[in-house]
Amino acid sequence: MDTQLTLSNELRKLVEARIERTLRGVEDTLRFILENQEISLKDLKEDIQSLEESFTLLSQKWNLEILYTLFLKSTINFSGLKKILGVNSRTLSDKLKSLKRYGYIERMVEAGPPLRVKYTLTTRGKNTVLLALPLLYYSSSLTSVQASSKT
């Protein structure tokens, strides 16, 4: 137990340090762009709307879980995903179609018999998981800190 706790604390500290460094880099980059380029309100609105579409898709139930599972398993078939996630076939099928349409996953059909369909992440899907996990971690760690400070 102590080993897991130590590893968890070390991992948490490493993730937090890297998140801080990344946040400073993003902030510096945005400040540079804002100081050196004129951005119209129309451009800003379009950027925000495109971000909202991505967040909406990724925040829908099962989508991040599917991406994360594919990240951990590399390639997996439909029934394997269904079993791991505990989701019904119709929902999983709809979610996979949507993620494929937006370029997060790739669907590979292997000729049978029996016909086999496997799924894997695209580069966009892999990068999304790698970016989403620290964001989710950071958000949840802030929530737990705020909750503990209120008690």
Secondary structure as the mmCIF struct_conf table of DSSP 4:
data_model
#
loop_
_struct_conf.conf_type_id
_struct_conf.id
_struct_conf.beg_label_comp_id
_struct_conf.beg_label_asym_id
_struct_conf.beg_label_seq_id
_struct_conf.end_label_comp_id
_struct_conf.end_label_asym_id
_struct_conf.end_label_seq_id
HELX_RH_AL_P HELX_RH_AL_P1 ASP A 2 ASN A 36
BEND BEND1 GLN A 37 GLN A 37
HELX_RH_AL_P HELX_RH_AL_P2 LEU A 41 SER A 59
BEND BEND2 GLN A 60 GLN A 60
TURN_TY1_P TURN_TY1_P1 LYS A 61 TRP A 62
HELX_RH_AL_P HELX_RH_AL_P3 ASN A 63 LYS A 73
BEND BEND3 SER A 74 SER A 74
STRN STRN1 THR A 75 ASN A 77
HELX_RH_AL_P HELX_RH_AL_P4 PHE A 78 LEU A 85
TURN_TY1_P TURN_TY1_P2 GLY A 86 GLY A 86
HELX_RH_AL_P HELX_RH_AL_P5 SER A 89 ARG A 101
TURN_TY1_P TURN_TY1_P3 TYR A 102 GLY A 103
BEND BEND4 TYR A 104 TYR A 104
STRN STRN2 ILE A 105 GLU A 110
BEND BEND5 PRO A 113 PRO A 114
HELX_LH_PP_P HELX_LH_PP_P1 LEU A 115 LEU A 115
STRN STRN3 ARG A 116 LEU A 121
HELX_RH_AL_P HELX_RH_AL_P6 THR A 123 LYS A 150
#
